[in-house]
Amino acid sequence: MAVTALSGNELAERLQQSLPDSLEEWDDSAVCVMAPRVAEVARFLHDDSFLDFQFLSSISAVDFIEYFAVVYHLTSLRQQHTAIVKARVYGREAPSLPSVYQVWRGADFQEREIWDLMGVRFEGHPNMKRIMLWEGFQGHPLRKDYL
């Protein structure tokens, strides 16, 4: 059986049924969820028997200057499908997002890496400290405004 990618439209339909008002937008490839609802959406994606996203493949972040996009790549090994979920985090002073560590333990180091290199803090993470750079390092070197 081949692994298929769920379209953003399919995922949005499922999310709108169970978590209305959790989506910002969607397209063919991904859904963008409201940043404060990330942990709630993650729990649903994990626990829903049709979606069954038990595996968090990766989390990354992109600095678009106006906002940070945090991108989650999810896989269901049982259902043999994948999905992409995004959240936009606005503000450069103290950007933050709920942690998905309680849903997928694999988020531990990935959220810490994003905090360390991009400066996006994950609220509720049990050990939000630098992982690549030393404590006391000034700034977040993957930001576009880092000198």
Helices and strands as residue ranges (DSSP letters): E 4-5, H 8-18, E 23-26, E 31-33, G 35-37, H 38-47, E 55-63, E 67-76, E 81-90, E 96-98, H 107-118, E 121-123
